[in-house]
Amino acid sequence: MAAIWNAAPDSDYGRIVRLLMLAGQRKDEIASLRWSEIDASAKTITLPGNRTKNSREHVVPLSRDALDILRTIPHRNERDLVFGDGQGGYAGWSKAKATLDRRLGNVVKPWTLHDLRRTSATRMADSGVQPHIIEAVLNHVSGHKAGVAGVYNRAADEPEKRAALDTLASYIRTAVTKANGASVTRLKRA
Protein backbone atom coordinates (compact mmCIF):
# COMPACT_ATOMS: atom_id res chain seq x y z
CA MET A 1 0.00 0.00 0.00
CA ALA A 2 2.83 2.38 0.84
CA ALA A 3 4.50 1.86 -2.54
CA ILE A 4 1.25 2.55 -4.41
CA TRP A 5 0.48 5.55 -2.18
CA ASN A 6 3.91 7.05 -2.81
CA ALA A 7 3.78 6.39 -6.56
CA ALA A 8 0.25 7.79 -7.00
CA PRO A 9 0.49 11.00 -9.01
CA ASP A 10 -0.84 14.38 -7.96
CA SER A 11 -3.83 14.08 -10.27
CA ASP A 12 -7.46 12.99 -10.21
CA TYR A 13 -6.31 9.40 -10.68
CA GLY A 14 -3.81 9.58 -7.84
CA ARG A 15 -6.36 11.12 -5.51
CA ILE A 16 -8.91 8.44 -6.45
CA VAL A 17 -6.36 5.70 -5.75
CA ARG A 18 -5.59 7.14 -2.33
CA LEU A 19 -9.28 7.59 -1.48
CA LEU A 20 -9.94 3.99 -2.52
CA MET A 21 -7.29 2.90 -0.02
CA LEU A 22 -8.66 5.08 2.77
CA ALA A 23 -12.37 4.47 2.24
CA GLY A 24 -12.54 0.90 0.92
CA GLN A 25 -15.27 1.80 -1.54
CA ARG A 26 -15.82 0.68 -5.11
CA LYS A 27 -13.91 2.38 -7.92
CA ASP A 28 -16.95 3.90 -9.63
CA GLU A 29 -18.44 5.14 -6.35
CA ILE A 30 -15.36 7.30 -5.80
CA ALA A 31 -14.69 8.14 -9.46
CA SER A 32 -18.25 9.50 -9.82
CA LEU A 33 -18.27 11.19 -6.42
CA ARG A 34 -20.29 14.41 -6.23
CA TRP A 35 -19.62 17.45 -4.08
CA SER A 36 -23.24 17.26 -2.96
CA GLU A 37 -22.52 13.80 -1.48
CA ILE A 38 -19.73 15.13 0.74
CA ASP A 39 -20.51 16.66 4.12
CA ALA A 40 -17.20 18.08 5.36
CA SER A 41 -18.65 19.18 8.70
CA ALA A 42 -20.05 15.69 9.41
CA LYS A 43 -16.92 14.16 7.81
CA THR A 44 -18.96 11.81 5.62
CA ILE A 45 -19.79 10.83 2.09
CA THR A 46 -23.40 9.75 1.57
CA LEU A 47 -23.76 7.61 -1.52
CA PRO A 48 -27.37 7.45 -2.71
CA GLY A 49 -28.86 4.06 -3.47
CA ASN A 50 -28.82 4.68 -7.21
CA ARG A 51 -25.00 4.78 -7.05
CA THR A 52 -24.36 1.68 -4.93
CA LYS A 53 -24.17 -1.94 -6.01
CA ASN A 54 -26.86 -3.03 -3.54
CA SER A 55 -29.09 0.00 -4.27
CA ARG A 56 -28.97 1.11 -0.62
CA GLU A 57 -27.88 4.50 0.61
CA HIS A 58 -24.43 4.20 2.17
CA VAL A 59 -22.75 6.60 4.59
CA VAL A 60 -18.96 6.51 4.47
CA PRO A 61 -17.17 8.19 7.39
CA LEU A 62 -14.10 10.13 6.27
CA SER A 63 -10.80 9.99 8.10
CA ARG A 64 -8.74 13.14 8.47
CA ASP A 65 -6.48 11.85 5.68
CA ALA A 66 -9.42 11.38 3.29
CA LEU A 67 -10.74 14.85 4.10
CA ASP A 68 -7.29 16.32 3.48
CA ILE A 69 -7.27 14.79 0.00
CA LEU A 70 -10.75 16.12 -0.79
CA ARG A 71 -9.75 19.61 0.38
CA THR A 72 -6.99 19.73 -2.25
CA ILE A 73 -9.42 19.24 -5.14
CA PRO A 74 -10.62 22.41 -6.84
CA HIS A 75 -14.27 22.78 -7.81
CA ARG A 76 -14.36 22.82 -11.61
CA ASN A 77 -16.70 24.76 -13.83
CA GLU A 78 -19.62 24.57 -11.41
CA ARG A 79 -19.64 20.76 -11.80
CA ASP A 80 -21.10 18.68 -9.01
CA LEU A 81 -18.74 15.84 -9.96
CA VAL A 82 -15.50 15.87 -8.01
CA PHE A 83 -13.34 14.07 -10.58
CA GLY A 84 -13.05 14.29 -14.34
CA ASP A 85 -13.86 17.09 -16.72
CA GLY A 86 -16.31 15.71 -19.26
CA GLN A 87 -19.95 14.74 -18.97
CA GLY A 88 -19.39 12.03 -16.38
CA GLY A 89 -16.98 11.25 -13.61
CA TYR A 90 -13.36 10.26 -14.03
CA ALA A 91 -12.32 8.55 -17.27
CA GLY A 92 -8.89 7.49 -18.50
CA TRP A 93 -8.38 4.47 -16.28
CA SER A 94 -6.18 2.35 -18.54
CA LYS A 95 -3.61 5.01 -19.38
CA ALA A 96 -3.40 6.27 -15.79
CA LYS A 97 -3.04 2.74 -14.38
CA ALA A 98 -0.31 1.89 -16.91
CA THR A 99 1.56 5.07 -15.94
CA LEU A 100 1.25 4.22 -12.23
CA ASP A 101 2.45 0.67 -12.90
CA ARG A 102 5.52 2.05 -14.71
CA ARG A 103 6.23 4.32 -11.74
CA LEU A 104 6.01 1.31 -9.42
CA GLY A 105 8.36 -0.79 -11.54
CA ASN A 106 8.64 -4.28 -10.10
CA VAL A 107 7.91 -3.18 -6.53
CA VAL A 108 4.29 -4.40 -6.66
CA LYS A 109 3.25 -7.56 -8.47
CA PRO A 110 0.36 -7.18 -10.95
CA TRP A 111 -2.60 -5.64 -9.16
CA THR A 112 -5.99 -4.06 -9.85
CA LEU A 113 -7.81 -1.17 -8.23
CA HIS A 114 -10.21 -3.68 -6.69
CA ASP A 115 -7.23 -5.18 -4.84
CA LEU A 116 -7.10 -1.92 -2.85
CA ARG A 117 -10.61 -2.62 -1.55
CA ARG A 118 -9.65 -6.16 -0.55
CA THR A 119 -6.43 -4.96 1.05
CA SER A 120 -8.28 -2.26 2.98
CA ALA A 121 -10.66 -4.89 4.34
CA THR A 122 -7.75 -7.16 5.25
CA ARG A 123 -5.86 -4.37 7.02
CA MET A 124 -8.95 -3.47 9.03
CA ALA A 125 -9.29 -7.12 10.05
CA ASP A 126 -5.59 -7.28 10.93
CA SER A 127 -6.15 -4.22 13.14
CA GLY A 128 -8.92 -5.94 15.09
CA VAL A 129 -11.99 -4.53 13.34
CA GLN A 130 -14.89 -6.97 13.64
CA PRO A 131 -16.02 -8.67 10.40
CA HIS A 132 -19.56 -7.24 10.54
CA ILE A 133 -18.12 -3.71 10.78
CA ILE A 134 -15.85 -4.34 7.80
CA GLU A 135 -18.92 -5.51 5.87
CA ALA A 136 -20.73 -2.33 6.90
CA VAL A 137 -17.79 -0.19 5.72
CA LEU A 138 -17.75 -2.04 2.39
CA ASN A 139 -21.55 -1.77 2.09
CA HIS A 140 -21.97 -5.52 1.82
CA VAL A 141 -25.38 -6.95 2.59
CA SER A 142 -24.36 -10.39 3.71
CA GLY A 143 -23.44 -12.09 6.95
CA HIS A 144 -25.13 -10.30 9.86
CA LYS A 145 -27.26 -8.10 7.57
CA ALA A 146 -28.57 -10.91 5.37
CA GLY A 147 -31.86 -12.71 5.75
CA VAL A 148 -33.90 -12.43 8.93
CA ALA A 149 -31.01 -10.86 10.88
CA GLY A 150 -30.94 -7.97 8.42
CA VAL A 151 -34.68 -7.46 8.75
CA TYR A 152 -34.35 -6.99 12.50
CA ASN A 153 -30.90 -5.43 12.79
CA ARG A 154 -31.22 -1.88 11.43
CA ALA A 155 -28.13 -0.49 13.18
CA ALA A 156 -26.06 1.72 10.89
CA ASP A 157 -22.86 1.13 12.91
CA GLU A 158 -21.69 4.67 12.14
CA PRO A 159 -19.34 5.13 15.14
CA GLU A 160 -17.82 1.71 14.54
CA LYS A 161 -17.39 2.37 10.82
CA ARG A 162 -15.67 5.69 11.62
CA ALA A 163 -13.32 3.99 14.08
CA ALA A 164 -12.54 1.28 11.51
CA LEU A 165 -11.68 3.79 8.79
CA ASP A 166 -9.65 5.90 11.21
CA THR A 167 -7.73 2.74 12.14
CA LEU A 168 -7.17 1.99 8.45
CA ALA A 169 -5.93 5.54 7.84
CA SER A 170 -3.53 5.19 10.77
CA TYR A 171 -2.23 1.92 9.35
CA ILE A 172 -1.66 3.51 5.92
CA ARG A 173 -0.08 6.64 7.41
CA THR A 174 2.32 4.47 9.44
CA ALA A 175 3.20 2.27 6.45
CA VAL A 176 3.88 5.30 4.24
CA THR A 177 5.94 6.99 6.94
CA LYS A 178 8.03 3.83 7.41
CA ALA A 179 8.45 3.41 3.65
CA ASN A 180 9.74 6.97 3.50
CA GLY A 181 12.48 6.13 6.01
CA ALA A 182 11.08 7.24 9.34
CA SER A 183 11.34 5.08 12.41
CA VAL A 184 7.82 4.44 13.65
CA THR A 185 6.65 2.26 16.50
CA ARG A 186 2.97 1.43 16.71
CA LEU A 187 1.63 1.61 20.23
CA LYS A 188 -0.31 -1.40 21.41
CA ARG A 189 -3.52 -1.08 23.41
CA ALA A 190 -3.22 -1.83 27.10
N, C-alpha and C positions, 0 to 999 in steps of 0.2 A: 504494500500500500504506500509506503514511504517513497519508493522509487517512482511509482506512477504519480503521486502527489507532486514530487519535485520536478518531474518531467512535464507535467501538464502546463500548457502554454497560458499566457495571460490573454485569453480570448474567451469568447462564448463557450467554445468546446472545453477549454480547460476549466472554466468555472462550473460547467455542467458536470464534468468528471468529478471534481472535488465535492460538489453537492450530492452526487450519487453516493459517494463514499460516506459522507456525513449523515445523510438522511435515509439511506437504504431503500429509496423508492425506485420505481420503474423509470427507464430511460425517457419514454415519451411523456410521463407525468412531469418530469423536471424540464425537459426540452420545450414543452408547450406551456410552461408555467406563466401565469398572468399576475400582473401587479395587484389586481383586485383580489387575488387568492392569498396574498401575503398580508399578515397583520403584524407589523414590526413591534407594536406595543405589547401584544399578547405573545409575541415570539412564536408564531405559528404560520403554517401554510394550511389552508383548507381546500382540499381538492373536491370539487363537486362530483356527484355520482356519475355524471355523463363523461367524466374523464378518468375513471378508475376501472380496472379490469372487472371488479365484482359489482360495479354500478352502485356502490355505496359511498356516501360522503366520507372523506377521510381527513382527519386533522393530524398534521405532522408537526410536532414540536420542533423548534429550531434551536440548535446549540448556539452559543456565542460565535463559534467559528463559522457556522452556516450564515448567520446574520451578517457577519463581517464580509463574507463573499458577496451577499446580496447588496450590501451598501456600496460596493465598488461599481455596481452596474448602472450606467446612465440610462435614464428613460429616453426612448428614441421615438421621435416623430409622433408623439401622442399615442403610441401603440400601447395596448394593454399587455401584450406579450413581452416577457422579459428578455427572451433570447431570439436571435434571428433578425432578419430585416425585410423579409418578403411578406407574403400573405399569411403564412403560418408561422409556427415556431421554428426552432433551429433546424437547419438542413445542412448537408455537407459532411455527413458522418464518415463516409469511407475515406475521403481525403484526409480529414483531421485525424482519424484513428491511425492511418498509415504514417502520418507525420509523427504522431506521438510514439508509435512503435519504433520508428527510426531513432527518435531521441532516446528511447530506452535501451536500444541496442539489444544485447543478449541478457540483460539484467533480469527481465521477466519473461518466462516462457509464454507461448501464445495464450492470449486471454481475450475475453470479450467484456463489454460494458456490463453485461448481466453478472459476470463474475464479481464485480464490485458489490452488488446486492447480496450475493451469497457470502462473500467475505465479510461484509458488514454484519450479517446475521451471525456468522461464526464468531467474530470478535466480540459481539455482545454476549454470546453464550459463554465464551472463554472468560469473560469478565463477570460472570455470575448472574446475568440477566435471565429470568425465568422464561422457558419456551413460550408460554402463552403471551407474554409481553412482547417477545420478539415477533410473534405472529401478528400482534396488534400493530406494532411499528410497521411491519411489511404490508399491512392491510390484507392479510390472509383470512379467509373465512373457512377455517378448518379446525381440527382439534377441539379446544374448549368452546369455540363459537359455532360449531357445526351442530346440526340436528336439534334435539330437544334442549340441550344445554344452551345453545345460542338463542333459542326462543325465550328462555328465562333469564339468561345472563346478559343484561343490557349495559353493563359497565363499560365506559369508554377507556378506562385505564390511562387517562391523560397524565397524571403525575408520574406514573410508572414508565410510560413511554418517554416522557421528558428526561427522566433519570437515565433511562437506557441510552438515549441518543447523546446525552451529556457524557456518559461513560464512554461511548464509542468515540466521541470527539476527543476526549482525553487520551484514549488509546492512540488515535491517529496523530495527535499533537506530539505525544511522547515518541512514537515511532519516527516521525519526521525529524524531530529534534535530535534524536540519537543518530539517524542517518546523516544528519548534517554535522556530526562530530561532537556534539555536546555529551557530557556525562550526565545521565539522568537515572535516578533511582525512583521507582514507583513505590509509594508508601502502601503498606498492607493495612487493611482494617484490623482494628483490635478485637 
